[in-house]
């Protein structure tokens, strides 16, 4: 069990937020600001942001944060995504947190409904660069209606599609992309930026971006 401190802190803070324009699907800008006392010291948090969607398939986000609480901490995030087709998306995220750089590039492909391929490159200051490839299945999943070359079983057709998609994603020549479904492009898949402040807790910069 913990022990009661002899000191009592009268923590209090106020928050304000502005967003403009609130109904636009093209561009938005705004900021949040909190100030007061926290843990017996002065507290202040400023977080402006800006986003723009130049086309229906592209989006760019920019946000920066400044936290003052027993020291001053800064973090800036730039991220964006492009839906190349209804099946293919590329995305990036760059974070500068107190002069440390975090970089991520990602590619995703919808092999078919419920099956997605992801290729991700990550670089952080304290670890070597990492590259990973993942194949994700959504449940419930059905092998029904899978078609391929005449004479193929549904299972063979499924793995043929998977191999073709992985080869395309890694840039291997001599492969054929799986036939994509028609329809409108999916919204860009973005890696999340720093979480928005919880209204019940003093906002601040996450310790681990």
Residue frames as qw, qx, qy, qz and C-alpha x, y, z in Angstrom:
[[0.000, 0.886, 0.463, 0.000, 0.00, 0.00, 0.00],
 [0.376, 0.582, -0.022, 0.721, 1.08, 3.55, -0.65],
 [0.384, -0.429, -0.451, 0.682, 1.77, 6.27, 1.89],
 [0.071, 0.933, 0.348, 0.060, 0.06, 9.60, 2.25],
 [0.490, 0.374, -0.089, 0.782, 2.24, 12.60, 1.47],
 [0.282, -0.525, -0.425, 0.682, 2.66, 15.39, 3.99],
 [0.031, 0.265, -0.204, -0.942, 2.12, 17.88, 1.15],
 [0.433, 0.579, 0.674, -0.154, -1.21, 18.57, -0.50],
 [0.171, -0.065, 0.456, 0.871, -1.31, 19.88, -4.06],
 [0.407, 0.592, 0.427, -0.550, -4.28, 21.93, -5.15],
 [0.286, 0.001, 0.710, 0.643, -4.16, 20.80, -8.78],
 [0.406, 0.708, 0.439, -0.375, -6.41, 22.69, -11.16],
 [0.237, -0.169, 0.550, 0.783, -6.36, 23.47, -14.84],
 [0.508, 0.612, 0.260, -0.547, -8.56, 24.94, -17.54],
 [0.444, 0.028, 0.730, 0.518, -8.85, 23.90, -21.19],
 [0.437, 0.662, 0.088, -0.602, -10.01, 25.64, -24.34],
 [0.494, 0.038, 0.749, 0.440, -10.28, 24.37, -27.90],
 [0.426, 0.641, -0.004, -0.638, -11.09, 25.89, -31.28],
 [0.515, 0.090, 0.769, 0.368, -11.70, 24.12, -34.62],
 [0.399, 0.722, 0.072, -0.561, -12.33, 25.73, -38.01],
 [0.578, -0.088, -0.107, -0.804, -14.06, 25.08, -40.35],
 [0.491, -0.147, 0.780, -0.360, -16.06, 22.34, -38.66],
 [0.777, 0.384, 0.388, -0.313, -18.03, 21.20, -41.74],
 [0.403, 0.718, -0.472, -0.316, -15.26, 21.15, -44.34],
 [0.964, -0.010, 0.257, 0.063, -14.14, 17.89, -45.94],
 [0.648, 0.679, -0.129, 0.320, -11.18, 19.63, -47.64],
 [0.417, 0.384, -0.443, 0.695, -9.21, 21.29, -44.84],
 [0.572, -0.755, -0.301, -0.109, -9.29, 21.89, -41.10],
 [0.382, 0.409, -0.432, 0.707, -7.25, 23.84, -38.59],
 [0.590, -0.721, -0.196, -0.305, -7.47, 24.29, -34.85],
 [0.311, 0.404, -0.638, 0.577, -5.74, 24.22, -31.50],
 [0.680, -0.622, -0.380, -0.081, -6.24, 23.22, -27.89],
 [0.220, 0.533, -0.454, 0.679, -4.70, 24.94, -24.89],
 [0.713, -0.576, -0.400, -0.007, -4.65, 23.94, -21.22],
 [0.256, 0.518, -0.416, 0.703, -3.14, 25.83, -18.32],
 [0.676, -0.653, -0.103, -0.325, -3.09, 25.74, -14.54],
 [0.194, -0.635, 0.697, -0.269, -1.19, 23.96, -11.77],
 [0.943, 0.029, -0.284, -0.170, -0.30, 20.28, -11.62],
 [0.870, -0.081, -0.330, 0.357, 1.70, 18.37, -9.00],
 [0.480, -0.738, -0.114, 0.460, 2.59, 21.57, -7.22],
 [0.355, -0.293, 0.356, 0.813, 4.04, 23.25, -10.31],
 [0.381, 0.548, -0.069, -0.742, 2.99, 25.40, -13.22],
 [0.533, 0.187, 0.805, 0.183, 1.32, 23.53, -16.07],
 [0.405, 0.625, -0.087, -0.662, 0.70, 24.50, -19.71],
 [0.525, 0.081, 0.797, 0.287, -0.10, 22.50, -22.84],
 [0.399, 0.624, -0.102, -0.665, -0.52, 23.88, -26.38],
 [0.487, 0.030, 0.828, 0.275, -1.43, 21.67, -29.37],
 [0.465, 0.561, -0.104, -0.677, -2.27, 23.26, -32.73],
 [0.569, 0.077, 0.787, 0.225, -3.08, 21.09, -35.74],
 [0.423, 0.547, -0.225, -0.687, -3.79, 21.32, -39.48],
 [0.542, 0.074, 0.818, 0.177, -5.03, 18.79, -42.02],
 [0.417, 0.513, -0.242, -0.710, -5.84, 18.90, -45.70],
 [0.668, 0.193, 0.716, 0.066, -7.37, 16.48, -48.17],
 [0.055, 0.454, -0.412, -0.788, -6.21, 17.71, -51.62],
 [0.491, 0.063, -0.662, -0.563, -8.05, 14.90, -53.41],
 [0.825, -0.293, -0.013, -0.484, -10.60, 12.32, -52.30],
 [0.961, 0.003, -0.249, 0.117, -7.81, 9.72, -52.08],
 [0.566, 0.267, -0.376, 0.683, -5.05, 11.71, -50.33],
 [0.449, -0.864, -0.176, -0.145, -4.72, 13.32, -46.91],
 [0.511, 0.344, -0.407, 0.675, -1.97, 15.17, -45.03],
 [0.554, -0.781, -0.282, -0.052, -1.91, 15.88, -41.28],
 [0.415, 0.409, -0.390, 0.713, 0.33, 18.17, -39.23],
 [0.563, -0.780, -0.209, -0.176, 0.27, 18.68, -35.47],
 [0.432, 0.389, -0.504, 0.638, 2.69, 20.01, -32.90],
 [0.640, -0.681, -0.350, -0.064, 2.63, 19.98, -29.09],
 [0.257, 0.499, -0.466, 0.683, 4.37, 21.94, -26.36],
 [0.705, -0.571, -0.419, -0.041, 4.10, 20.73, -22.77],
 [0.134, 0.564, -0.463, 0.671, 5.39, 22.76, -19.82],
 [0.796, -0.536, -0.045, -0.279, 5.35, 20.81, -16.55],
 [0.690, -0.585, 0.375, 0.202, 8.59, 20.55, -14.56],
 [0.392, -0.240, 0.644, 0.612, 10.43, 21.14, -17.82],
 [0.524, 0.566, -0.059, -0.634, 9.45, 21.85, -21.39],
 [0.503, -0.003, 0.830, 0.241, 8.79, 19.08, -23.92],
 [0.438, 0.525, -0.192, -0.704, 8.01, 19.37, -27.63],
 [0.500, 0.087, 0.843, 0.176, 6.66, 16.97, -30.20],
 [0.423, 0.489, -0.218, -0.732, 5.75, 17.40, -33.89],
 [0.567, 0.140, 0.810, 0.050, 3.92, 14.87, -36.06],
 [0.417, 0.459, -0.346, -0.704, 3.51, 14.85, -39.84],
 [0.464, 0.069, 0.883, 0.025, 1.55, 12.03, -41.46],
 [0.484, 0.422, -0.230, -0.731, -0.15, 11.33, -44.74],
 [0.556, 0.088, 0.826, 0.028, -1.69, 8.66, -46.93],
 [0.383, 0.390, -0.422, -0.724, -2.60, 8.01, -50.55],
 [0.747, 0.209, 0.600, -0.195, -5.16, 5.50, -51.79],
 [0.066, -0.351, 0.675, 0.645, -3.48, 4.56, -55.07],
 [0.408, -0.139, -0.722, -0.541, -6.36, 2.26, -56.01],
 [0.715, -0.425, -0.066, -0.551, -9.36, 0.80, -54.22],
 [0.952, -0.180, -0.233, 0.087, -7.01, -1.98, -53.02],
 [0.720, 0.103, -0.211, 0.653, -3.63, -0.27, -52.52],
 [0.235, -0.958, -0.069, -0.152, -2.67, 2.38, -49.96],
 [0.638, 0.183, -0.340, 0.666, 0.65, 3.92, -48.97],
 [0.386, -0.894, -0.158, -0.161, 1.10, 5.92, -45.78],
 [0.557, 0.288, -0.410, 0.662, 3.86, 7.62, -43.81],
 [0.469, -0.860, -0.186, -0.077, 4.36, 9.13, -40.37],
 [0.523, 0.367, -0.350, 0.685, 7.21, 11.28, -39.06],
 [0.531, -0.815, -0.230, -0.025, 7.56, 12.23, -35.39],
 [0.407, 0.452, -0.401, 0.685, 10.12, 14.58, -33.90],
 [0.645, -0.705, -0.272, -0.113, 10.00, 14.27, -30.12],
 [0.471, -0.836, 0.233, 0.156, 12.53, 16.38, -28.23],
 [0.152, 0.753, -0.580, -0.271, 15.02, 16.13, -31.13],
 [0.407, -0.121, 0.901, 0.092, 14.51, 12.35, -31.58],
 [0.486, 0.299, -0.399, -0.718, 13.17, 11.22, -34.97],
 [0.530, 0.107, 0.826, -0.158, 10.68, 8.39, -35.51],
 [0.367, 0.368, -0.468, -0.714, 9.90, 7.39, -39.12],
 [0.542, 0.156, 0.817, -0.120, 7.37, 4.92, -40.49],
 [0.394, 0.294, -0.490, -0.720, 6.42, 4.02, -44.08],
 [0.505, 0.104, 0.819, -0.253, 3.64, 1.53, -44.78],
 [0.377, 0.143, -0.607, -0.685, 1.97, -0.17, -47.72],
 [0.499, 0.109, 0.759, -0.403, -1.29, -2.07, -47.52],
 [0.335, 0.112, -0.678, -0.644, -3.14, -4.16, -50.07],
 [0.707, 0.051, 0.440, -0.552, -6.60, -5.63, -49.85],
 [0.112, -0.168, 0.927, 0.315, -6.08, -9.08, -51.36],
 [0.315, -0.406, -0.705, -0.490, -9.81, -9.70, -51.18],
 [0.494, -0.616, -0.031, -0.613, -12.58, -8.90, -48.75],
 [0.835, -0.528, 0.063, -0.139, -11.38, -9.84, -45.28],
 [0.873, -0.098, 0.099, 0.468, -7.74, -10.42, -46.29],
 [0.131, 0.984, -0.107, 0.054, -5.17, -7.61, -46.09],
 [0.830, 0.092, -0.104, 0.541, -1.42, -7.50, -46.70],
 [0.183, -0.982, 0.055, 0.009, 0.75, -4.96, -44.85],
 [0.768, 0.184, -0.146, 0.596, 4.40, -4.05, -45.38],
 [0.290, -0.953, -0.067, -0.058, 5.88, -1.64, -42.82],
 [0.626, 0.318, -0.293, 0.648, 9.27, 0.07, -42.45],
 [0.473, -0.866, -0.156, -0.042, 10.08, 1.51, -38.99],
 [0.586, 0.319, -0.323, 0.671, 13.07, 3.55, -37.82],
 [0.488, -0.855, -0.161, -0.073, 13.51, 4.72, -34.24],
 [0.072, 0.877, -0.419, 0.223, 16.49, 6.50, -32.63],
 [0.430, -0.565, 0.672, -0.209, 17.51, 3.70, -30.26],
 [0.778, 0.047, 0.626, -0.032, 16.83, 0.63, -32.45],
 [0.211, -0.163, 0.704, 0.659, 17.93, -0.56, -35.91],
 [0.509, 0.208, -0.242, -0.799, 15.55, -0.05, -38.81],
 [0.420, 0.080, 0.889, -0.162, 12.93, -2.78, -39.09],
 [0.455, 0.168, -0.468, -0.739, 10.90, -4.07, -42.04],
 [0.361, 0.080, 0.880, -0.298, 7.94, -6.37, -41.54],
 [0.412, -0.007, -0.587, -0.697, 5.30, -8.00, -43.75],
 [0.320, 0.095, 0.797, -0.503, 1.98, -9.21, -42.34],
 [0.324, -0.195, -0.712, -0.592, -1.03, -10.98, -43.80],
 [0.258, 0.033, 0.592, -0.763, -4.20, -10.30, -41.82],
 [0.236, -0.310, -0.844, -0.369, -7.41, -12.33, -41.98],
 [0.394, -0.179, 0.245, -0.868, -10.70, -10.94, -40.74],
 [0.064, -0.188, -0.977, 0.078, -13.14, -13.34, -39.07],
 [0.818, 0.067, 0.571, -0.019, -15.57, -14.79, -39.98],
 [0.102, 0.558, -0.609, -0.554, -13.77, -15.86, -43.15],
 [0.830, 0.283, 0.430, -0.215, -15.14, -17.99, -45.98],
 [0.314, -0.290, 0.707, 0.564, -13.42, -19.71, -48.90],
 [0.495, 0.580, 0.646, -0.028, -16.65, -19.64, -50.90],
 [0.416, 0.891, 0.167, -0.071, -16.69, -17.87, -54.27],
 [0.287, -0.678, 0.518, 0.435, -12.89, -18.01, -54.63],
 [0.840, 0.513, 0.176, -0.020, -12.14, -18.57, -58.32],
 [0.310, -0.653, 0.530, 0.443, -8.86, -19.11, -60.14],
 [0.249, 0.392, -0.730, -0.501, -7.47, -20.91, -63.12],
 [0.859, 0.020, -0.204, -0.469, -9.73, -23.63, -64.48],
 [0.826, 0.071, -0.544, 0.129, -9.07, -26.84, -62.57],
 [0.170, 0.334, -0.582, 0.721, -7.90, -25.07, -59.40],
 [0.408, -0.553, -0.709, 0.158, -9.54, -25.85, -56.10],
 [0.179, -0.931, -0.160, -0.276, -10.77, -22.93, -54.01],
 [0.675, -0.662, 0.121, 0.303, -7.80, -23.43, -51.64],
 [0.665, 0.060, 0.331, 0.667, -5.32, -23.40, -54.54],
 [0.197, 0.752, 0.317, 0.544, -6.97, -20.27, -55.93],
 [0.431, -0.898, -0.095, -0.003, -6.72, -18.61, -52.52],
 [0.676, -0.502, 0.243, 0.481, -2.99, -19.25, -52.17],
 [0.547, 0.381, 0.384, 0.639, -2.42, -18.21, -55.79],
 [0.019, -0.902, -0.224, -0.369, -3.97, -14.82, -54.98],
 [0.579, -0.794, 0.060, 0.176, -1.91, -14.48, -51.82],
 [0.722, -0.158, 0.319, 0.594, 1.38, -15.28, -53.60],
 [0.379, 0.613, 0.353, 0.597, 0.56, -12.84, -56.40],
 [0.212, -0.942, -0.147, -0.216, -0.21, -10.06, -53.92],
 [0.665, -0.644, 0.172, 0.338, 2.95, -10.62, -51.88],
 [0.666, 0.116, 0.369, 0.638, 5.04, -10.65, -55.06],
 [0.188, 0.792, 0.296, 0.500, 3.46, -7.43, -56.27],
 [0.411, -0.910, -0.055, -0.021, 4.02, -5.74, -52.88],
 [0.662, -0.543, 0.310, 0.414, 7.71, -6.70, -52.85],
 [0.259, 0.797, -0.310, -0.449, 8.24, -5.73, -56.49],
 [0.524, -0.155, 0.791, 0.275, 8.95, -9.16, -57.97],
 [0.360, 0.371, -0.428, -0.741, 8.61, -9.21, -61.78],
 [0.314, 0.071, -0.880, -0.349, 6.52, -11.60, -63.80],
 [0.028, 0.316, 0.866, -0.387, 3.50, -11.70, -61.49],
 [0.175, -0.465, -0.524, -0.692, -0.11, -10.81, -62.10],
 [0.190, -0.113, 0.476, -0.851, -2.08, -8.76, -59.61],
 [0.115, 0.397, 0.897, -0.153, -5.32, -10.26, -58.33],
 [0.052, -0.527, -0.498, -0.687, -8.42, -8.80, -59.91],
 [0.029, -0.079, -0.498, 0.863, -9.75, -6.06, -57.69],
 [0.085, 0.649, 0.747, -0.117, -13.34, -5.35, -56.79],
 [0.135, 0.511, 0.278, 0.802, -15.00, -2.30, -58.27],
 [0.373, -0.808, -0.453, 0.053, -16.40, 0.60, -56.29],
 [0.012, -0.949, 0.131, -0.287, -15.22, 3.72, -54.54],
 [0.507, 0.387, -0.586, 0.500, -11.76, 3.94, -53.03],
 [0.636, -0.560, -0.480, 0.228, -11.50, 3.20, -49.32],
 [0.187, -0.969, 0.107, -0.118, -10.59, 6.08, -47.00],
 [0.447, 0.600, -0.578, 0.325, -6.80, 6.32, -46.54],
 [0.847, -0.413, -0.308, 0.127, -5.46, 4.05, -43.80],
 [0.117, 0.790, -0.344, 0.493, -3.47, 6.19, -41.41],
 [0.598, -0.137, -0.628, 0.478, -1.32, 5.28, -38.48],
 [0.322, -0.866, -0.382, -0.031, -2.70, 7.11, -35.45],
 [0.217, 0.657, -0.276, 0.668, -1.14, 10.35, -34.36],
 [0.125, 0.073, -0.703, 0.697, -0.64, 11.16, -30.70],
 [0.178, -0.571, -0.801, -0.018, -3.93, 10.54, -28.87],
 [0.130, -0.669, -0.129, -0.721, -6.14, 13.52, -28.21],
 [0.016, -0.262, 0.645, -0.718, -6.16, 14.68, -24.59],
 [0.329, -0.447, -0.832, 0.023, -8.55, 12.88, -22.30],
 [0.178, -0.683, -0.112, -0.700, -10.97, 15.55, -21.00],
 [0.739, -0.644, -0.157, -0.125, -10.83, 13.99, -17.54],
 [0.788, -0.356, 0.054, 0.500, -7.03, 14.11, -17.29],
 [0.035, -0.848, 0.228, 0.477, -4.47, 16.84, -17.93],
 [0.839, 0.541, 0.027, 0.059, -3.35, 16.49, -21.55],
 [0.327, -0.761, 0.490, 0.271, 0.30, 16.03, -22.37],
 [0.497, 0.575, -0.595, -0.260, 2.80, 14.49, -24.72],
 [0.986, -0.121, -0.061, -0.094, 2.92, 10.66, -24.70],
 [0.506, -0.680, 0.502, 0.172, 6.12, 9.26, -23.21],
 [0.462, -0.137, 0.781, 0.396, 6.56, 6.79, -26.09],
 [0.445, 0.453, -0.204, -0.745, 5.50, 8.09, -29.52]]
